């Protein structure tokens, strides 16, 4: 299939998904027609005016729907961030600088520059040297390591987690990713980890064999999940930076298991990197002034073209 045919099919699929999304209960938006978004650069359209709820915790423009619920566990504030989109191109990534740079920036600045409806921090890949990293279809680093579980996002917006046994060599990891790419386009790849739930199964492993994420230590955390087709969930917690106990990774997994419906769950960079930005405004830890400059964010963008 040539590139033009693929673009036409994607455009038709996007239009059908918008119709189906409206029928399924997506709110109407005060804007024009929806389109699949180009991979290159920032998302082309800003959040839709009027789609943000009065309390600032929900957004619905007919192509992307966000709901943020606040809760608590073990004296720690937690956030459940539910997201659904109508086209895979709305799940994107954004960098603080140009590709290949080591630049970091304030999360709100990255989110606004990316035209993000919702933005959350990624894996801060510039702070470490191992792992396979893709952003918007482009390979930024190819240093496979068994110590870093890989999160791959394909052209359908589906999450795949690749976890490798201890002491797996570089070649088997490269072969596993290459085999996956025979069936999929690799749009984004993250290498923080570990993978916590894979294909609905909670993972059990010796955390000392993976790059440390403070697995047994209470901390501020963020976990990226897929719950259905083009449906995602983030579990975000506060921690000692907010004068709260924080949660261990097993405690977070227990919360995900209790909630149910988790197909994939992947741990991202926590601590002061942890960010929830909705329509340009920080949601978590708002009463605490300290915010870390970071390198990258996961972005959900509108597919509504302004009139």
VOBARO-191378 format. One record per residue: x, y, z of N, C-alpha, C in turn; residue number from 0; residue in three letters. Coordinates in steps of 0.02 Angstrom, whole numbers. Example, Ala and Ser with C-alpha at 12.3 -4.5 7.8 and 13.67 -1.06 7.14 Angstrom:
<sites>
nx	ny	nz	cax	cay	caz	cx	cy	cz	seq	type
660	-284	390	615	-225	390	660	-165	390	0	ala
642	-112	354	684	-53	357	645	2	394	1	ser
</sites>
This chain:
<sites>
nx	ny	nz	cax	cay	caz	cx	cy	cz	seq	type
43	-60	0	0	0	0	44	62	0	0	unk
32	111	-45	74	170	-46	54	219	9	1	unk
97	271	19	85	319	73	20	356	66	2	unk
2	376	2	-60	414	-8	-120	373	10	3	unk
-122	308	-8	-178	265	9	-184	257	84	4	unk
-127	251	119	-128	245	192	-157	307	224	5	unk
-138	367	198	-165	429	225	-240	434	215	6	unk
-263	414	156	-334	416	142	-372	371	189	7	unk
-346	309	199	-379	262	244	-380	288	315	8	unk
-325	318	337	-323	346	405	-373	402	413	9	unk
-379	444	361	-427	499	364	-499	474	369	10	unk
-515	423	329	-582	394	332	-595	360	399	11	unk
-544	326	424	-551	293	490	-563	344	545	12	unk
-527	400	541	-535	451	592	-605	480	592	13	unk
-632	492	531	-700	519	527	-751	471	555	14	unk
-742	406	539	-788	356	566	-783	352	642	15	unk
-722	355	669	-714	352	741	-746	410	777	16	unk
-744	470	746	-776	527	777	-852	517	781	17	unk
-881	490	725	-953	476	725	-971	426	779	18	unk
-930	372	783	-943	320	833	-934	348	903	19	unk
-883	391	912	-871	420	977	-930	462	1000	20	unk
-958	502	956	-1016	542	974	-1075	498	993	21	unk
-1084	444	954	-1140	399	969	-1130	364	1036	22	unk
-1068	355	1056	-1054	321	1118	-1055	366	1179	23	unk
-1067	431	1167	-1075	475	1224	-1023	529	1231	24	unk
-978	539	1182	-932	594	1185	-972	659	1180	25	unk
-952	709	1218	-986	773	1215	-973	808	1149	26	unk
-1019	851	1128	-1009	890	1068	-961	946	1082	27	unk
-925	970	1031	-876	1024	1039	-895	1083	995	28	unk
-877	1142	1018	-890	1202	980	-833	1213	931	29	unk
-827	1170	883	-773	1175	835	-792	1136	773	30	unk
-743	1131	727	-758	1102	662	-744	1029	656	31	unk
-722	1008	597	-715	938	580	-652	908	612	32	unk
-653	842	623	-597	807	654	-554	773	601	33	unk
-489	770	613	-442	739	567	-390	698	605	34	unk
-359	649	571	-300	617	599	-244	668	598	35	unk
-202	667	648	-151	718	656	-84	695	626	36	unk
-44	741	599	22	722	575	67	704	633	37	unk
114	658	620	160	637	672	212	692	688	38	unk
231	730	638	285	777	646	264	838	686	39	unk
309	860	729	299	923	765	246	921	818	40	unk
228	981	842	176	987	892	108	970	862	41	unk
61	951	904	-8	940	881	-33	1005	849	42	unk
-69	1000	794	-86	1061	757	-140	1105	788	43	unk
-183	1076	831	-240	1114	856	-237	1122	932	44	unk
-254	1181	957	-255	1191	1030	-318	1159	1060	45	unk
-319	1152	1127	-380	1127	1159	-440	1170	1140	46	unk
-498	1138	1137	-559	1173	1115	-586	1216	1171	47	unk
-599	1278	1155	-627	1324	1204	-696	1299	1226	48	unk
-707	1298	1291	-772	1277	1317	-777	1203	1331	49	unk
-725	1163	1314	-729	1091	1325	-706	1072	1396	50	unk
-674	1118	1430	-650	1105	1499	-707	1117	1548	51	unk
-715	1071	1596	-768	1078	1646	-754	1136	1693	52	unk
-805	1157	1729	-798	1214	1774	-749	1200	1830	53	unk
-746	1137	1853	-699	1122	1907	-628	1110	1883	54	unk
-617	1111	1817	-550	1103	1789	-522	1033	1792	55	unk
-566	984	1804	-543	914	1811	-568	868	1756	56	unk
-607	894	1709	-632	854	1653	-630	896	1589	57	unk
-625	860	1534	-623	892	1468	-655	844	1418	58	unk
-696	872	1372	-730	830	1322	-745	873	1261	59	unk
-711	860	1205	-724	899	1145	-751	856	1087	60	unk
-769	794	1103	-795	750	1051	-743	705	1021	61	unk
-678	722	1028	-625	678	1003	-577	655	1058	62	unk
-574	692	1112	-533	671	1170	-573	687	1233	63	unk
-575	638	1277	-613	645	1339	-566	629	1397	64	unk
-564	674	1446	-521	666	1504	-563	674	1568	65	unk
-551	631	1616	-583	637	1681	-531	623	1735	66	unk
-524	669	1782	-476	662	1837	-514	655	1902	67	unk
-502	600	1937	-534	587	2001	-480	590	2056	68	unk
-494	626	2109	-449	629	2166	-472	580	2220	69	unk
-424	546	2251	-440	497	2303	-381	496	2351	70	unk
-381	451	2398	-325	444	2444	-316	371	2463	71	unk
-254	354	2481	-238	286	2503	-176	292	2548	72	unk
-180	260	2606	-125	263	2654	-102	335	2667	73	unk
-150	378	2678	-137	449	2694	-100	485	2638	74	unk
-108	460	2578	-75	490	2519	-128	506	2467	75	unk
-125	567	2441	-172	586	2388	-153	551	2323	76	unk
-204	524	2290	-193	492	2225	-242	521	2174	77	unk
-223	514	2110	-264	538	2055	-274	481	2006	78	unk
-335	472	1984	-351	426	1929	-366	470	1868	79	unk
-325	464	1816	-333	505	1756	-355	459	1699	80	unk
-419	464	1680	-447	423	1627	-447	463	1562	81	unk
-426	432	1507	-422	466	1442	-449	420	1388	82	unk
-490	447	1343	-509	410	1283	-502	457	1223	83	unk
-480	429	1167	-470	468	1106	-504	432	1048	84	unk
-508	466	991	-542	437	934	-494	416	878	85	unk
-432	439	881	-382	421	830	-315	411	864	86	unk
-277	359	845	-213	346	878	-164	404	875	87	unk
-169	446	824	-122	502	817	-131	554	872	88	unk
-185	549	911	-195	597	966	-153	579	1028	89	unk
-127	518	1031	-80	498	1084	-10	512	1057	90	unk
24	561	1088	85	587	1060	139	595	1115	91	unk
197	617	1095	249	636	1142	275	705	1124	92	unk
304	739	1173	333	804	1162	399	809	1200	93	unk
447	843	1170	514	851	1199	524	923	1222	94	unk
568	932	1271	583	999	1294	624	1038	1243	95	unk
664	1002	1204	706	1034	1154	702	997	1088	96	unk
749	1010	1044	751	976	980	775	905	990	97	unk
760	861	942	782	792	947	858	789	952	98	unk
882	751	1000	953	744	1010	982	792	1062	99	unk
943	841	1084	968	888	1133	958	859	1203	100	unk
991	889	1252	985	870	1322	945	921	1361	101	unk
907	962	1326	871	1017	1358	814	991	1402	102	unk
805	1022	1459	748	1011	1503	708	1076	1508	103	unk
644	1071	1525	602	1130	1531	546	1118	1579	104	unk
513	1171	1600	455	1165	1644	399	1127	1609	105	unk
367	1080	1643	315	1039	1611	258	1080	1581	106	unk
236	1133	1614	181	1174	1587	202	1204	1520	107	unk
265	1225	1515	290	1254	1453	290	1202	1396	108	unk
314	1142	1412	314	1088	1361	243	1073	1338	109	unk
197	1067	1385	128	1050	1369	95	1103	1326	110	unk
105	1165	1343	74	1219	1304	103	1224	1234	111	unk
169	1216	1229	201	1218	1163	176	1160	1119	112	unk
159	1103	1151	137	1044	1113	62	1047	1097	113	unk
27	1100	1117	-46	1104	1108	-81	1046	1142	114	unk
-57	1027	1201	-84	970	1237	-150	986	1270	115	unk
-200	942	1260	-258	943	1304	-236	917	1372	116	unk
-204	859	1372	-178	827	1433	-106	809	1421	117	unk
-63	823	1470	7	803	1465	30	775	1532	118	unk
68	722	1529	97	691	1589	170	675	1574	119	unk
211	674	1626	282	663	1615	296	594	1586	120	unk
351	588	1551	371	525	1521	424	489	1561	121	unk
478	468	1528	529	427	1562	594	464	1575	122	unk
598	530	1559	658	570	1570	719	533	1543	123	unk
714	512	1480	765	468	1451	833	502	1446	124	unk
835	569	1447	900	602	1441	941	597	1505	125	unk
910	573	1559	946	568	1622	981	500	1631	126	unk
972	455	1584	1006	391	1586	1025	371	1515	127	unk
1066	320	1508	1097	306	1443	1075	241	1410	128	unk
1041	197	1446	1022	133	1416	948	133	1397	129	unk
929	83	1355	860	77	1334	849	101	1262	130	unk
793	79	1234	772	99	1166	720	154	1173	131	unk
732	209	1138	689	268	1143	666	289	1073	132	unk
601	293	1063	571	321	1002	525	378	1022	133	unk
523	430	982	476	484	991	447	504	923	134	unk
381	498	919	344	516	858	373	482	796	135	unk
387	418	803	410	377	747	484	380	733	136	unk
522	420	771	593	427	758	634	397	816	137	unk
684	357	798	727	326	848	777	377	874	138	unk
775	389	939	822	434	971	879	397	1006	139	unk
867	335	1024	920	296	1056	905	222	1047	140	unk
957	183	1034	949	111	1025	1003	74	1064	141	unk
993	71	1131	1040	37	1175	1001	-13	1217	142	unk
983	-71	1187	942	-120	1223	976	-144	1287	143	unk
935	-153	1339	961	-177	1403	907	-215	1440	144	unk
923	-276	1464	872	-316	1499	849	-283	1563	145	unk
890	-237	1589	872	-203	1651	817	-151	1642	146	unk
799	-136	1580	747	-87	1567	691	-118	1525	147	unk
634	-130	1556	576	-153	1518	556	-99	1468	148	unk
535	-119	1409	517	-71	1357	441	-65	1350	149	unk
417	-4	1344	348	10	1327	346	34	1256	150	unk
312	-3	1212	306	14	1141	235	35	1126	151	unk
227	90	1089	161	113	1068	158	112	993	152	unk
108	79	965	105	69	893	56	116	858	153	unk
48	104	793	6	147	751	-68	142	768	154	unk
-87	93	808	-156	86	830	-168	116	899	155	unk
-116	145	927	-122	172	995	-120	119	1049	156	unk
-98	58	1032	-96	4	1081	-28	2	1115	157	unk
-29	-16	1179	32	-22	1220	54	-95	1222	158	unk
118	-105	1210	150	-170	1218	209	-162	1264	159	unk
215	-206	1314	271	-204	1360	315	-265	1348	160	unk
379	-253	1337	427	-307	1329	472	-309	1391	161	unk
469	-365	1426	511	-375	1486	556	-436	1473	162	unk
619	-431	1493	667	-483	1477	697	-513	1541	163	unk
712	-577	1540	742	-610	1598	811	-580	1613	164	unk
833	-587	1675	900	-561	1693	954	-589	1647	165	unk
1001	-545	1630	1060	-562	1591	1045	-581	1519	166	unk
986	-561	1495	973	-568	1423	1020	-523	1384	167	unk
1050	-549	1333	1098	-510	1293	1064	-460	1248	168	unk
1103	-417	1218	1078	-364	1174	1042	-392	1113	169	unk
1071	-445	1083	1043	-471	1020	972	-497	1027	170	unk
956	-538	1078	886	-561	1085	836	-504	1094	171	unk
857	-450	1128	812	-393	1136	801	-359	1069	172	unk
855	-349	1032	848	-319	965	804	-361	921	173	unk
812	-428	925	771	-473	884	697	-470	904	174	unk
683	-464	969	614	-460	993	581	-396	968	175	unk
616	-341	971	588	-278	947	579	-279	871	176	unk
628	-307	836	624	-312	763	565	-356	743	177	unk
554	-412	779	498	-455	764	432	-419	775	178	unk
428	-381	829	368	-341	842	356	-291	786	179	unk
409	-260	761	404	-210	708	383	-239	641	180	unk
389	-304	633	364	-335	572	289	-330	566	181	unk
256	-323	623	183	-319	625	156	-250	642	182	unk
200	-206	666	178	-141	691	225	-85	670	183	unk
199	-24	670	240	35	665	255	60	736	184	unk
318	74	749	338	96	816	336	172	818	185	unk
286	198	851	278	271	856	314	300	916	186	unk
309	267	973	343	291	1034	367	232	1075	187	unk
426	239	1106	453	187	1149	483	219	1211	188	unk
468	191	1269	491	216	1334	532	162	1368	189	unk
579	183	1411	625	134	1439	638	145	1514	190	unk
588	170	1551	597	178	1623	578	113	1658	191	unk
513	99	1661	489	36	1687	493	31	1763	192	unk
479	-27	1789	467	-89	1752	394	-96	1728	193	unk
382	-147	1686	314	-165	1669	282	-199	1729	194	unk
222	-178	1747	189	-202	1807	133	-252	1792	195	unk
94	-238	1740	41	-283	1716	50	-290	1641	196	unk
56	-350	1617	67	-363	1546	13	-411	1522	197	unk
-26	-389	1473	-81	-429	1446	-127	-454	1501	198	unk
-141	-411	1549	-188	-426	1603	-158	-465	1661	199	unk
-94	-485	1656	-62	-525	1708	-13	-483	1749	200	unk
-23	-482	1815	23	-447	1858	91	-481	1857	201	unk
143	-441	1849	211	-469	1843	243	-480	1911	202	unk
278	-533	1918	315	-547	1979	388	-557	1960	203	unk
431	-516	1988	501	-519	1970	543	-493	2027	204	unk
607	-506	2024	655	-481	2073	674	-410	2053	205	unk
646	-360	2087	658	-291	2068	731	-272	2071	206	unk
772	-309	2108	843	-292	2112	879	-306	2046	207	unk
847	-344	2002	877	-359	1937	862	-305	1885	208	unk
817	-258	1901	799	-205	1855	830	-139	1878	209	unk
832	-90	1832	853	-23	1852	808	1	1908	210	unk
837	27	1961	799	43	2021	747	96	2008	211	unk
685	83	2030	632	133	2030	608	142	2102	212	unk
651	122	2151	630	125	2220	570	81	2234	213	unk
570	21	2204	513	-24	2205	481	-32	2274	214	unk
518	-45	2327	486	-56	2392	480	7	2435	215	unk
499	65	2407	503	126	2447	443	171	2432	216	unk
407	196	2482	352	242	2470	378	305	2435	217	unk
343	326	2382	367	383	2342	310	412	2301	218	unk
324	468	2270	278	497	2221	286	458	2156	219	unk
229	436	2126	234	390	2070	183	406	2016	220	unk
197	380	1955	150	384	1899	155	320	1859	221	unk
96	291	1844	92	227	1807	45	236	1748	222	unk
67	217	1689	31	224	1626	-1	157	1609	223	unk
-67	157	1600	-105	95	1586	-147	101	1523	224	unk
-160	45	1492	-212	41	1440	-268	-2	1467	225	unk
-330	22	1457	-389	-14	1482	-434	-39	1426	226	unk
-424	-14	1366	-466	-35	1309	-440	-3	1245	227	unk
-478	-11	1192	-458	18	1128	-460	94	1132	228	unk
-401	125	1126	-394	198	1130	-420	225	1196	229	unk
-414	183	1248	-434	203	1316	-375	191	1363	230	unk
-360	242	1404	-300	240	1446	-317	264	1516	231	unk
-272	246	1562	-280	265	1632	-211	278	1661	232	unk
-205	332	1699	-143	346	1736	-160	346	1810	233	unk
-119	311	1848	-122	315	1921	-64	360	1941	234	unk
-81	416	1975	-31	465	1996	-38	474	2071	235	unk
18	474	2106	16	482	2178	59	542	2200	236	unk
44	568	2258	89	616	2290	141	577	2330	237	unk
187	612	2363	239	578	2401	271	625	2451	238	unk
332	607	2470	366	645	2522	377	718	2502	239	unk
382	731	2436	391	799	2413	331	842	2431	240	unk
273	811	2443	212	845	2463	194	831	2536	241	unk
244	811	2574	235	797	2645	183	742	2657	242	unk
182	693	2612	138	635	2618	181	572	2612	243	unk
156	516	2638	198	455	2639	219	432	2569	244	unk
173	437	2520	187	408	2455	171	333	2455	245	unk
177	301	2397	160	230	2390	218	191	2361	246	unk
222	128	2381	269	82	2350	240	58	2284	247	unk
283	28	2243	258	-1	2180	207	-57	2194	248	unk
219	-104	2241	168	-155	2254	101	-125	2277	249	unk
103	-70	2315	40	-39	2335	3	-11	2274	250	unk
40	19	2228	9	44	2167	-22	-13	2126	251	unk
14	-68	2121	-12	-126	2085	-76	-151	2118	252	unk
-77	-153	2184	-137	-174	2220	-197	-129	2203	253	unk
-185	-64	2198	-239	-18	2180	-263	-32	2109	254	unk
-218	-45	2064	-237	-60	1994	-276	-126	1990	255	unk
-255	-176	2027	-291	-239	2028	-361	-230	2056	256	unk
-368	-190	2108	-433	-178	2138	-479	-140	2090	257	unk
-451	-95	2052	-491	-57	2004	-515	-103	1947	258	unk
-471	-146	1923	-489	-195	1872	-486	-167	1802	259	unk
-487	-211	1753	-489	-192	1683	-424	-167	1654	260	unk
-369	-178	1689	-304	-154	1666	-272	-206	1619	261	unk
-261	-186	1557	-228	-230	1509	-152	-226	1514	262	unk
-126	-164	1517	-55	-152	1522	-44	-98	1574	263	unk
10	-104	1613	27	-52	1662	103	-47	1665	264	unk
128	15	1658	200	27	1652	219	86	1696	265	unk
270	76	1737	294	128	1782	336	179	1745	266	unk
322	244	1758	361	298	1729	402	333	1783	267	unk
438	385	1763	481	422	1809	439	459	1860	268	unk
451	448	1924	411	479	1976	448	536	2010	269	unk
439	542	2077	469	597	2113	442	664	2089	270	unk
484	715	2089	464	781	2067	453	786	1991	271	unk
469	732	1954	452	731	1883	377	723	1872	272	unk
342	697	1921	272	678	1913	228	739	1899	273	unk
194	737	1841	155	795	1820	89	774	1788	274	unk
37	812	1804	-27	809	1767	-42	880	1745	275	unk
-44	892	1680	-59	958	1653	-122	952	1610	276	unk
-175	987	1628	-237	986	1590	-251	1056	1565	277	unk
-255	1063	1499	-267	1128	1467	-220	1182	1493	278	unk
-157	1164	1500	-106	1212	1519	-100	1226	1593	279	unk
-139	1191	1635	-137	1203	1707	-116	1140	1744	280	unk
-70	1149	1791	-47	1092	1831	-102	1071	1880	281	unk
-114	1005	1884	-168	979	1926	-141	951	1992	282	unk
-89	911	1989	-64	878	2050	-15	923	2088	283	unk
-12	914	2153	36	949	2196	35	1025	2184	284	unk
-25	1053	2174	-29	1124	2158	-9	1169	2216	285	unk
-18	1145	2276	-1	1187	2334	73	1186	2351	286	unk
112	1148	2312	184	1144	2325	221	1176	2266	287	unk
266	1221	2281	296	1261	2228	349	1226	2187	288	unk
379	1174	2214	437	1143	2181	415	1100	2121	289	unk
439	1117	2062	425	1078	2002	490	1067	1964	290	unk
505	1006	1948	568	989	1915	563	1002	1839	291	unk
615	1032	1810	619	1034	1737	629	963	1712	292	unk
594	945	1658	597	878	1631	611	880	1557	293	unk
624	821	1527	645	818	1457	588	801	1410	294	unk
536	767	1434	486	741	1388	419	731	1422	295	unk
366	730	1381	299	720	1408	258	676	1361	296	unk
210	641	1390	158	605	1352	101	653	1342	297	unk
76	658	1281	27	710	1263	-35	678	1231	298	unk
-92	704	1251	-154	688	1216	-182	753	1187	299	unk
-194	752	1121	-213	814	1086	-281	807	1054	300	unk
-313	863	1043	-378	862	1009	-368	849	933	301	unk
-417	818	903	-419	809	830	-471	854	799	302	unk
-493	904	836	-543	951	810	-508	1011	778	303	unk
-521	1020	714	-493	1077	678	-536	1139	691	304	unk
-505	1193	715	-544	1253	729	-580	1279	668	305	unk
-638	1307	677	-676	1335	622	-646	1401	600	306	unk
</sites>
